[in-house]
């Protein structure tokens, strides 16, 4: 139920000054309860229209006072609407305090970010979220700290002082000083915006500085490995165990589509005999808590058998931390002569692309990947040259013989 709300401007006639002017006041009423404050502006009673609550005439003084009234009224109405939209408790006193900037918690950006990141670190250590997700929050916080130091000579900033200008300047800092790409910058802005949303929900601020800022991520061509490149990886010998083990984990994910956090948390309880009598990998994604079910093919099963009983804590595969994983994958790619940039997530892209290219339905691939909706899976539904070649070969076989019907010129 919406509250009753009214803003009125009036003269405090019992506080008349020696020059005959009296102070201008504002009264906010919510559900019959009032809050008042002085406008720090005096006016002669002869210029005041009591009925409309405004100054009369076209004098410079009247114009100035009416402009002040309009600005204050607009700000108060915005505060009221913001509170209504957030379904926050609304009172006249609370609106007044927000407008005047009193009785508000002055939380600071980096302090809030640090507290938030402590919680994310605990979730990462408990494998509730991925280590890479925590790292993105940590890096965003560090970029903001550097930005504050270089741009404003500050060690922190009050959340209430963050405005649209601050946001656009931070974006420019990421693109120029930090040399981030547009999409990387957009990701950092998303993590920054998340902290602002936390502040809004906790009522540490009442205006969203991101309200007029749009975060746009440009579509990118998601890379993948071809079947031939996977075979090169599988056959390559390595002199060190760390590269050999990482190659095995990477290839495993090329045939299962598991993400880094999910393969890291893979235990025997995830390997189950399904309705068809075959082994499947079943679980819930660490990132989204969405269930996935993946038939265990021969190659990934062979890799599991290679490490059976050799690892601690019930782990099935020797997964190392994410930062070293991607660094070592670059080394593996160079040794194998693969020109594409190898990252761990490339294995998931490879699984999605190769299954779709080889006739597995998009519905089945979506279920195996644990996507919330099929639109997410559609980003992998690329048309590869191999797929075009194979399908046209099948089509050519079906129309073979029709060439004899072609009329020839006489």
KEVODO-628607 format. One record per residue (C-alpha): residue in one letter; x, y, z. Coordinates in steps of 0.2 Angstrom, whole numbers, plus 2048, in hexadecimal, padded with zeros to 3 digits. Last residue first. Example, Ala and Ser with C-alpha at 12.3 -4.5 7.8 and 13.67 -1.06 7.14 Angstrom:
<sites>
SITE vonu  px  py  pz
SITE    S 844 7FB 824
SITE    A 83E 7EA 827
</sites>
This chain:
<sites>
SITE vonu  px  py  pz
SITE    X 86D 76C 678
SITE    X 870 774 689
SITE    X 86F 767 697
SITE    X 860 764 6A2
SITE    X 864 75E 6B3
SITE    X 85C 74E 6B7
SITE    X 86C 744 6B8
SITE    X 872 750 6C6
SITE    X 864 749 6D1
SITE    X 86E 73A 6D4
SITE    X 875 740 6E5
SITE    X 868 74A 6EE
SITE    X 869 741 6FE
SITE    X 87C 73F 6FE
SITE    X 87F 751 6FA
SITE    X 874 755 70A
SITE    X 87F 74A 715
SITE    X 88F 753 70E
SITE    X 886 764 711
SITE    X 884 75F 723
SITE    X 896 75A 725
SITE    X 89E 769 71C
SITE    X 892 775 726
SITE    X 897 76D 736
SITE    X 8A9 76D 732
SITE    X 8A9 77F 72E
SITE    X 8A1 783 73F
SITE    X 890 78B 741
SITE    X 890 792 753
SITE    X 883 78D 760
SITE    X 88E 792 76E
SITE    X 884 7A2 772
SITE    X 874 798 771
SITE    X 878 78F 781
SITE    X 874 79F 78B
SITE    X 864 7A1 782
SITE    X 85F 78F 787
SITE    X 85C 794 799
SITE    X 864 792 7AA
SITE    X 873 788 7A3
SITE    X 879 779 7AB
SITE    X 885 774 79D
SITE    X 87E 763 79B
SITE    X 86C 76A 79A
SITE    X 871 777 78D
SITE    X 87A 76A 783
SITE    X 86A 75F 783
SITE    X 85F 76E 77E
SITE    X 86B 773 770
SITE    X 86A 762 768
SITE    X 879 758 766
SITE    X 87D 757 753
SITE    X 890 758 752
SITE    X 891 76B 752
SITE    X 887 76D 761
SITE    X 892 761 76B
SITE    X 8A2 769 764
SITE    X 89C 77B 768
SITE    X 897 777 77A
SITE    X 8A6 76C 77F
SITE    X 8B2 779 777
SITE    X 8AA 787 780
SITE    X 8AC 77D 791
SITE    X 8BE 77A 78C
SITE    X 8C1 78C 788
SITE    X 8BC 790 79A
SITE    X 8CE 78A 79F
SITE    X 8D6 796 795
SITE    X 8E0 793 785
SITE    X 8E3 7A1 779
SITE    X 8E3 799 768
SITE    X 8F3 796 75E
SITE    X 8F5 784 763
SITE    X 907 77E 761
SITE    X 906 771 76E
SITE    X 914 778 778
SITE    X 90C 78A 777
SITE    X 8FB 784 77C
SITE    X 902 77B 78B
SITE    X 90B 78B 791
SITE    X 8FB 795 78F
SITE    X 8F2 788 798
SITE    X 8FF 78A 7A6
SITE    X 8FA 79C 7A9
SITE    X 8E7 798 7A8
SITE    X 8E9 78B 7B6
SITE    X 8F5 795 7C0
SITE    X 8E7 7A2 7C3
SITE    X 8D9 795 7C5
SITE    X 8E1 78B 7D3
SITE    X 8E6 779 7D0
SITE    X 8DA 76B 7CB
SITE    X 8E2 759 7CD
SITE    X 8D2 74F 7C9
SITE    X 8C6 744 7D3
SITE    X 8C7 74D 7E3
SITE    X 8C2 744 7F3
SITE    X 8CD 74E 7FF
SITE    X 8DD 748 7F8
SITE    X 8E2 741 7E7
SITE    X 8E9 730 7E0
SITE    X 8DA 725 7E2
SITE    X 8D5 726 7D0
SITE    X 8E0 732 7C7
SITE    X 8E1 729 7B6
SITE    X 8D0 721 7B9
SITE    X 8C9 733 7B7
SITE    X 8D2 736 7A7
SITE    X 8CB 726 7A0
SITE    X 8BA 72B 7A5
SITE    X 8BD 73C 79C
SITE    X 8C1 733 78C
SITE    X 8B3 725 78D
SITE    X 8A5 731 78F
SITE    X 89C 735 79F
SITE    X 88A 73B 79B
SITE    X 888 74C 7A2
SITE    X 87A 752 7AE
SITE    X 879 764 7B4
SITE    X 86F 76C 7C2
SITE    X 86F 77F 7C4
SITE    X 877 786 7D4
SITE    X 87D 795 7CA
SITE    X 890 796 7CC
SITE    X 894 786 7D5
SITE    X 88A 77C 7C8
SITE    X 87F 76E 7CF
SITE    X 883 75C 7CD
SITE    X 883 74C 7C2
SITE    X 891 744 7B8
SITE    X 88A 735 7AF
SITE    X 88F 723 7AF
SITE    X 885 717 7A4
SITE    X 876 70C 7A9
SITE    X 86A 716 79E
SITE    X 861 71D 7AE
SITE    X 871 724 7B5
SITE    X 880 71C 7BE
SITE    X 888 72A 7C8
SITE    X 898 734 7C9
SITE    X 894 744 7D3
SITE    X 897 73B 7E3
SITE    X 8A8 736 7DE
SITE    X 8AE 748 7DF
SITE    X 8AF 757 7D3
SITE    X 8B1 768 7DD
SITE    X 8C0 76E 7D1
SITE    X 8B6 768 7C2
SITE    X 8A7 772 7C8
SITE    X 8B2 782 7CC
SITE    X 8BB 781 7BB
SITE    X 8AB 77E 7B0
SITE    X 8A6 76D 7AB
SITE    X 8A2 76B 798
SITE    X 8A5 758 799
SITE    X 8B0 754 78A
SITE    X 8BA 764 789
SITE    X 8BA 763 79C
SITE    X 8C4 753 79D
SITE    X 8D0 75B 790
SITE    X 8D3 769 79C
SITE    X 8D5 75D 7AB
SITE    X 8E1 752 7A1
SITE    X 8EB 761 79B
SITE    X 8ED 768 7AC
SITE    X 8F4 757 7B2
SITE    X 901 757 7A4
SITE    X 906 769 7A7
SITE    X 908 766 7BA
SITE    X 911 756 7B7
SITE    X 91F 75D 7AD
SITE    X 928 757 79E
SITE    X 918 757 793
SITE    X 913 74B 785
SITE    X 905 751 779
SITE    X 8F9 744 773
SITE    X 8EA 74B 77C
SITE    X 8EE 75D 777
SITE    X 8F0 759 765
SITE    X 8DF 74F 765
SITE    X 8D7 75F 76D
SITE    X 8DE 769 75E
SITE    X 8D7 75D 752
SITE    X 8C5 75D 75A
SITE    X 8C5 770 758
SITE    X 8C8 77B 767
SITE    X 8BD 789 76C
SITE    X 8BC 79C 76C
SITE    X 8AD 7A6 771
SITE    X 8AB 7B4 764
SITE    X 8A6 7C3 76E
SITE    X 896 7CD 771
SITE    X 899 7DE 778
SITE    X 895 7E1 78A
SITE    X 88B 7F1 78E
SITE    X 889 7F8 79F
SITE    X 87D 807 79F
SITE    X 87E 816 7AA
SITE    X 86F 821 7AE
SITE    X 86A 817 7BE
SITE    X 87C 813 7C3
SITE    X 87D 820 7D0
SITE    X 86E 818 7D9
SITE    X 867 824 7E6
SITE    X 863 820 7F7
SITE    X 873 81B 7FF
SITE    X 878 811 80E
SITE    X 866 809 80D
SITE    X 86D 7F8 80E
SITE    X 865 7F3 7FE
SITE    X 86C 803 7F6
SITE    X 87E 7FF 7FC
SITE    X 87D 7ED 7F6
SITE    X 877 7F4 7E5
SITE    X 886 7FF 7E5
SITE    X 891 7F0 7E8
SITE    X 88A 7E7 7DA
SITE    X 88D 7F6 7CF
SITE    X 8A0 7F5 7D2
SITE    X 89F 7E2 7CC
SITE    X 895 7E7 7BD
SITE    X 8A2 7F5 7B9
SITE    X 8B0 7E9 7BA
SITE    X 8A7 7DE 7AD
SITE    X 8A4 7ED 7A2
SITE    X 8B7 7F1 7A3
SITE    X 8BB 7E0 79D
SITE    X 8AF 7E1 78F
SITE    X 8B6 7F2 789
SITE    X 8C8 7EC 78A
SITE    X 8D2 7F1 799
SITE    X 8E1 7FD 797
SITE    X 8E2 801 7A9
SITE    X 8E6 814 7A7
SITE    X 8DA 815 797
SITE    X 8CB 809 798
SITE    X 8CB 806 7AB
SITE    X 8CD 819 7AE
SITE    X 8BF 81D 7A2
SITE    X 8B3 812 7AB
SITE    X 8B9 81A 7BB
SITE    X 8B5 82B 7B4
SITE    X 8A4 825 7AE
SITE    X 8A0 81F 7C0
SITE    X 8A6 82E 7C9
SITE    X 89C 839 7BD
SITE    X 88C 82F 7C0
SITE    X 88E 832 7D3
SITE    X 897 82B 7E2
SITE    X 897 837 7F0
SITE    X 88A 82D 7FA
SITE    X 895 81E 7FA
SITE    X 8A2 828 804
SITE    X 8B3 827 7FC
SITE    X 8C3 81E 800
SITE    X 8D6 820 800
SITE    X 8D4 831 7F7
SITE    X 8E0 83A 7EB
SITE    X 8D1 83D 7E0
SITE    X 8D6 836 7CF
SITE    X 8E6 82C 7D3
SITE    X 8E1 826 7E4
SITE    X 8CF 823 7E1
SITE    X 8D3 81A 7D0
SITE    X 8E0 80F 7D9
SITE    X 8D3 80A 7E6
SITE    X 8C6 807 7D9
SITE    X 8D2 7FB 7CF
SITE    X 8D5 7F2 7DF
SITE    X 8C3 7EF 7E3
SITE    X 8C0 7E9 7D1
SITE    X 8CF 7DD 7D3
SITE    X 8C7 7D6 7E3
SITE    X 8B6 7D4 7DB
SITE    X 8BD 7CB 7CC
SITE    X 8C8 7C0 7D7
SITE    X 8B8 7BA 7E1
SITE    X 8B0 7B5 7D1
SITE    X 8C1 7AC 7CB
SITE    X 8C1 7A2 7DB
SITE    X 8B0 79B 7D7
SITE    X 8A1 79C 7E2
SITE    X 89B 790 7F0
SITE    X 8AC 788 7F0
SITE    X 8AE 78B 803
SITE    X 8BE 795 800
SITE    X 8B4 79F 7F2
SITE    X 8A5 7A2 7FE
SITE    X 8B1 7A8 80C
SITE    X 8BA 7B3 7FF
SITE    X 8A9 7BA 7F9
SITE    X 8A5 7BF 80B
SITE    X 8B6 7C8 80E
SITE    X 8B2 7D0 7FD
SITE    X 8A3 7D8 803
SITE    X 8AB 7DF 812
SITE    X 8B9 7E6 807
SITE    X 8AD 7EE 7FB
SITE    X 8A4 7F6 809
SITE    X 8B4 7FE 810
SITE    X 8B9 802 7FE
SITE    X 8A9 80C 7FB
SITE    X 8A7 815 80C
SITE    X 897 814 816
SITE    X 891 825 81D
SITE    X 882 81F 826
SITE    X 874 82C 825
SITE    X 86D 836 834
SITE    X 86F 846 829
SITE    X 870 848 816
SITE    X 863 856 815
SITE    X 859 84D 808
SITE    X 85C 83C 811
SITE    X 857 843 822
SITE    X 847 84B 81B
SITE    X 842 83B 813
SITE    X 845 831 823
SITE    X 83B 83E 82D
SITE    X 82C 83D 821
SITE    X 82C 82A 822
SITE    X 82E 81C 816
SITE    X 833 80A 819
SITE    X 83C 804 80A
SITE    X 833 7FB 7FC
SITE    X 842 7FF 7F1
SITE    X 836 807 7E5
SITE    X 82E 811 7F3
SITE    X 83E 817 7FA
SITE    X 844 81D 7E9
SITE    X 833 825 7E6
SITE    X 834 82F 7F6
SITE    X 846 834 7F3
SITE    X 841 83A 7E1
SITE    X 832 844 7E9
SITE    X 83E 84D 7F5
SITE    X 84A 851 7E7
SITE    X 83D 859 7DC
SITE    X 835 863 7EA
SITE    X 847 86A 7EE
SITE    X 84A 86F 7DC
SITE    X 838 876 7DA
SITE    X 839 880 7EA
SITE    X 84B 887 7E5
SITE    X 844 88C 7D4
SITE    X 836 895 7DC
SITE    X 841 89F 7E8
SITE    X 84C 8A4 7DA
SITE    X 83E 8AA 7CF
SITE    X 836 8B3 7DE
SITE    X 846 8BC 7E1
SITE    X 849 8C1 7CF
SITE    X 838 8C8 7CE
SITE    X 82B 8C0 7C4
SITE    X 81C 8C0 7D0
SITE    X 817 8B4 7DE
SITE    X 821 8A9 7E9
SITE    X 81A 897 7EB
SITE    X 80F 88D 7F7
SITE    X 800 88D 7EB
SITE    X 7F4 893 7F8
SITE    X 800 89D 803
SITE    X 806 8A8 7F4
SITE    X 816 8B0 7FB
SITE    X 81E 8C0 7F5
SITE    X 816 8CB 802
SITE    X 81C 8C0 80F
SITE    X 82E 8C5 80B
SITE    X 839 8B6 809
SITE    X 847 8AE 812
SITE    X 851 89F 80D
SITE    X 85A 891 817
SITE    X 84D 885 811
SITE    X 848 881 823
SITE    X 843 86F 827
SITE    X 833 866 82B
SITE    X 82D 854 82E
SITE    X 81B 84F 82F
SITE    X 810 840 833
SITE    X 7FF 83E 82A
SITE    X 804 82F 820
SITE    X 814 838 819
SITE    X 814 84B 81A
SITE    X 824 855 815
SITE    X 824 868 81B
SITE    X 830 874 813
SITE    X 834 885 81B
SITE    X 838 897 815
SITE    X 83E 8A3 822
SITE    X 836 8B4 824
SITE    X 83A 8C5 81D
SITE    X 835 8D5 826
SITE    X 847 8DD 826
SITE    X 848 8D9 839
SITE    X 845 8C7 836
SITE    X 834 8BE 839
SITE    X 835 8AD 841
SITE    X 823 8AB 846
SITE    X 81E 8AC 833
SITE    X 827 89B 82F
SITE    X 822 89C 81D
SITE    X 81B 88D 813
SITE    X 821 87F 807
SITE    X 817 86F 806
SITE    X 81C 85D 801
SITE    X 80F 84F 802
SITE    X 80E 83D 803
SITE    X 801 830 807
SITE    X 809 81E 808
SITE    X 807 811 7FB
SITE    X 800 800 800
</sites>
